Amino acid sequence: MGPLAGILGLLAGGTFFLAWELAHRGDFHYDASIFPLDDADEWRYTACSRLVEHGYSMFTQVFSAQPPLLFASLAGSMHLFGDTISGARWMEIFFGLVCLVATVVLAWLLTGPVAAGAAGLLLAISPLFLVYSRAIEAEGPMMALATLSLAFAVGFRRSRLAILPVLAGLALAAAVLFKLFALETLAPAIWILWLPGNRYLSLRSIGAFLASAIIPVAGNFLLINPAAQWDQVVTMHGRAAGIGLPGMLPPLQILRDLAATDPGLVVLAIAGLLTLAVLGVWDDLIFLLLWVGGTAVMLLAFRPLFPHHAVILLPGLAVCAGVGVTVLVEQLRSHRWLSAAPLAAAGLVYVAMVPRLAHADRHVLIPGLPASDLHVAAMIRMHSAPGSIVASDNLEAADLASRLVPAPLCDLSNVRFQTGYASTRQLVAATRDYHAVLVATAPGGIFTQAAGYVPWVRRHYHDIGHAAGTVIYSRRR
């Protein structure tokens, strides 16, 4: 097979990936029976990024629980491709392609072209990879850049090019500036850079890697609204870790749900790791355990853990699975039927799971938009002028109506309320100070959970109608 296997795997995977993303570009909601998906963050992040695109400042005006690259890149995508969630998705799809290519390259450098082709194809058809390569979340870009960082690091082991540890550090810095989860990538990267025989060369490469990773991240926290950014990105998460939010799934259950979505991939990945252990390929095994195992341990320890966080395991699982496929092919070529049997069994498990995988790929997204959201959006457009600001806890309707929301209210969540980063007083102040022309309160929405806010709205705004249970209020003259 040779290099052709890797190239064909990338082409087939990339073609399927792009075809799926384009076919579902008009779909917005998820089937939670396949995986506990929640689109709330998507609409929050879209609303926040639109504000950044319109010149509002991150952290001092636009609240952000993530480092600045997420909203900055989404704003850039919306500027280029349209001021809606559909425009923002192109950035996520771009990083999905980056992740796919980086996974193929990493597997190729680690084990060879067969592993690369298998890893690329297995990742491209995994349902949650497809979903989170379009979802407006930080996990997609973060895992793409973290995987790219590791690919540069493994490339250094093969070529000794001095620029590669620097590129690995810069890619990791970018990943961290999307989401702090990427810090876990430090351990496998340092391990793989330490492996070349010349210890002076190894230390120098690790130093270049760490400097390239640390300087941009430190510069960001020192230069971009440092106090507000640290408070929102670091301190708030620290507080949230000590709060038991109601209705949260246990972390172990989230990882089980991830495995149940693509069980064949998980079986092949475990088989790949066990194969490395049996063959005594310790360097690669430790690297993969630090990457995939380290990420799993971090997720199990993190609080509060949400289901979409677990998707960052997928590139590592695909590489491990690619290793297993490579060894299986080699054993079959050598007619070592007994040695090939366990890996062949893992392959048969994957094949048996293909119908389930195909069903998830077809049905994980629900076609179209709910009529209720379209109705609310139509009312918002009817009663507000383009460019005006509306306070709405149905951010999907605000996006469909192409209206800005008050900057402090673009990322309201239960976590913010529970940690003291949102209050009724702040809601009132933001609605008043940003001169919101309308207030839309959805049934059970976050506005109705803020005691005293809706009564304040009724005193200063008048009820102009209902749409699908959402009450629309217009500012009194």
Order of alpha helices (4+ residues) and beta strands (2+ residues): alpha-beta-alpha-alpha-alpha-alpha-alpha-alpha-alpha-alpha-alpha-alpha-alpha-alpha-alpha-alpha-alpha-alpha-alpha-beta-alpha-beta-alpha-alpha-alpha-beta-alpha-alpha-beta-beta
